[in-house]
Amino acid sequence: MGKGRSRPGKVVSPMIFDHDGDSLRTNRATVNGTSLHYRTGGSGPAVVLLHGVPKTGYHWRHLVPKLTPRHTVVVPDLRGLGDSARPAGGYDSATMADDIAALMAHLGHASYSVMGEDWGAVIGYQLAARHRDQVNALVFAEALFPGFGFEDHTALTEENVLAGMHLWHLGFSFHPDVPEMLIAGHERELITYMIKNERSRPDTATPDAVEEYVRCYSLPGGIRAMLSIYRAMLVDAEQNREAARKKLDIPVLALGGSAFIGDRNETQMRLMAHDVTGHVLDAGHDLAEEVPDEVAALVLPFLAGRG
């Protein structure tokens, strides 16, 4: 079976494989006023994997075969990203969380665990907070919360620069129209820089992944959707502050990379949940691509018995 290969000149989304080497099933679902592309496979208690920016569901390709022997995995492309539809609005975390809740209900999963990274982690938190009867555990990887100091990292300060946490692109994205003008035709350069610069192991940004991310964000509306997620940060901040008034009761595993957000994942999550376990891995921002074996060694026992 060819691993995502196609005829010369034909661009297709690469496959993700389970533990038996079979490709995950791929489909689309119309939910919550949009259309989501998703992959699914495996068997057992369900876990949904939510990617961040500028990535797609392909981010999880190394972790999926470690999960499928014990879990049914659902790997969506978030609203506006990957091969999902790019509607005009709805890029705040609560709406994107409701997308995933509707998708899981559409697939028949009444109870499931959630793992998110980067923006997918913030959306995963909103999913757990807004759908408390469905989500039974949360893995929160390499993210900070709008409304709880995340915005401070957009400022040009000595502390942010020296710590490698000057997130310049967030403030840049807020100005209307100009970012689209400057990025157009340079999607490959921007995405390659973002992916490699935030990793302590840049070689883990393999050519197949870079090509997939560039393909998707270069499609019509791809950069607009990415910028729309950033531009919803102030709305997200209000949503997070409101949700944090009632802490999560489910177990939470907070994972950080030592070269990026580190133990701040756990510190922030303790504001949001009662039962939090934290680990910092020797990696940068993209844990499931940089150190998938180490991630699986923590996630599998954490998820054991859920559902």
N, C-alpha and C positions, 0 to 999 in steps of 0.2 A: 504494500500500500504506500503510495507516494505521500510524503509529509508536506502537504500544501503546495506541491509543485504543479505547474500548469504549462500549457503550450506557450511558447515564446511570444511575448507581447501581451499576454492576457494576465491582468492583475486580479488576484483573488485573495481573500482573507486566509491566512495560514491556519492550519488545524491545530487544535489542542488535543492531546492524547491521554487516555486513562492508563491505569497500571498494566493493562493487558495489551497496550499498544493500539487500541481502537480509538478512533476519533470521537470526540464528544459530538452529540447531536446538536445541530444548529437550527434555529427557527426565529420567527418574529412573533410578537404579541402586541395587540393594540390595547393599551392600558392607560388609565388616568389621562386621557386626552393626547397620547402620543404613541409612537410605535418603537418598541425596544427590540433590538437584536440580542439573542442570548444563546448560550451553549449549556448543555446539561449532560450528565453522565454519572456513573457510579450507582451505588445502592446503600441504603441505610438512612440514618437521620440526616435531614437536609441542612446544608450550609450554603449561604449565598456569599459570593466573593465580589467586592466592590472596589474597582480600580480608581486611581487618581488621575491627575493631569500632569503632563500631556501623554497619557497612556490610554490603553483600551483593555478589554478583557484578556487580551493576549499576555498581559503582564503576569498572569497566574499560571502560565504554561508549565513551569517547573514544579509548582506546588500541587497542582491538580492530581497527577498520578500518585502522589503520596496520600491524598485524601480519599480517592475513589474506592479503595478496598473497604472502607468503613462508612463512607458517607455518600449521599446523593449530593452532587455539587451543581450549583446554578451559577453561571458566569455571565452576567449581562454586560453589555456596553451601556454606560450611563446615557441618560437623555442628552442628545446633541453630539455625542462622542462615538467613536468607532463606527459601526454600521447601523447604529440607531438613528431615528429621525432627528431632524434639527428644527424643532418648532421655534416660533418667535420668542416665546417666554417660558417661564417655569423653571429657571435655573437656580432658585434658592434651594437650600438643603432640605427644607421640609417637603417641598413639592417633589424633589427628586427622590426623597425617602418614600413618599407615598407611591411613586412610580414602582419602586421595588416591592412594596407591600402588595400592590395590585398584581404585579407579575407573579409573586409567590402564591397568592390566592388563585390566580388563573391556572397555575401549575398544580394546584391541589395540596399545597403545603400549609397546613394549619399551624405548625410550630416549626421553627428553624433557628439555627445559629447564624450569626453575621460576622464576616471578617472584612474590614475595610482598611485601605491605606491611603494616605494623603487626603485629598478631598473625599474619597470614598469612605474614609474613616469617620469624617464629620457627618457625612450622609448616613453612615451606619449607625452613629450615635442617635441621630434624629429618628431613624427607623426604629431603634429600640425604645426611644422615649415616646414616640407617637403610637406605637403598636405593641404595647407592653404585654398583651395576652398572646402574641405570636412569637416574639423573639425570646429565646431562652438563654443566650450567651452572646457576648460581643468580644471580638478581637479588634483592638484599636491600635493601628500601626502607623507610626511616623506622621503625626498630624498635630496641629495646634488649633484651638478653638477661636474663631472670630467671636469677639465679645469678651474674651478673657486674656487679652494681651497679644493676640496674634498680630493685630494691626500695628503694634509697636515696632515690629520687625521690618516694616516698610520704610522706617525712618533711616536716614543716612547718619549713623552714629558710629563712633569708634568701637563701641562694644559690639554692635551688629556686624561691622566689617571684620573685626578680629576673630569673632566667633564663627564666621562664615554663614551668618544668618541674616544678612541684609537682603531681604526678599524684594529687590527692586522692581521685579516684573509685576507685582501686585499693584503698586501705585501707578506704574506705567499704563496698566490696562484700563484704568478708570477714565482716562480722557477719551471722549467719543471720537470715533472715526480715524484718528491719527494712528493708533496701533495697527488697525487693519491695513492702512495705507503702507506703513513701514514694513509690516511682516509679509505682505503679499509678494510671492515669488521667492521668499526666503524662509519658507516653512521648514525646509530641511535643516538649514543652519541653526534656526532657533531651537527646534526640537532636539537636535543632536546635542547642542550646547546644554540645554536644560537637563536632559537625561544623563549626560556624562558628568557634568559639573557637580551634581549633588550626590555622586556616588564615591565611595572610597575605592571601589573596584570598577573603574570605567569600562574595562574590557568586558564586563558582564552585560553591557549594552550591545548585544550581539546584532549583526547585520540584519537578520530576519526581523528582529523586534523593531529596530530603527526604521526599516522599510515599512513595516506595518503601521507604526505610529505616524510616519510622514504621509503615507497613503491616506490615512483616515482624516488627519487634520488638514490635508490639502484638498479634500473634497469640498464642493460648494457648501458654505456655511460652517466649515469645520473650525476655523479660527474665530469666527463670530461666536460660536457656541462656547469655546474655551474662554474667551474674554467675558462672555455673559456670566459664567460661573464666578470669575473673579469679581465682576461688577456687582454681584449679589451679596458681597461680604457684609455690608452694613445691615442688610435684611437678615442674613444668617446670624449676625451678632445678637440681634433682638430675639430671634428664635432660640438661640442657645441659652441666653440668659433666662428666658421664660421656661424652657424645658428643665434647666438646672434647679429650679425651685422645688422640684420633686426628684430626688436622686433615684437612679436605677437600682432595682433590687436584684437584678441578675448578676452572675459573675462576669467580670471583665478582665481580659488579659491585655495589658498595655505594653507594646513592643516598640523599642526605639533603636536607632542606629547610633553608635558612639560618635560617628563623624558628622552627625547632623542634629536631630532633635533630642536624641538621648533620653535621659530620665525625665525630661519635661513632659513626655507622653503620660507617664504615670502620675506626675504631680498634677497635671491638669485634669486627668480623668478622675482623680480622687475628689474633685469638686463636683463631679457629675454622678458618681456611683458609690455605693457602700462597700462593695466587695471587689477590690481591685488588686491584681497581682501584676507586678512590673518586671520586665527584663530588658537589659540593654545588650545588644549584639554588636560584635566587632564588624561594623558595616556602615554604609552611608544611608541614603534616604530610601532606596528601593529594595527592601529586605527580601521580598520573594524572588527577585531576580539575582540579587547579590549572594545571599546565603540561604537558599531554599531548604537545605538539609537541617540547618540549625532552627529555622522557623518551624519546620514540620515537627521537630523534636519537642518543641514547646506547645504547638497548637494541637497536635493529636491527643496527648493526654488531657489537655484542657477541655477539649470537646467530647471526650469519652463519656458516654452515658447521657448526653444531652438528647432531648427529643423524645 
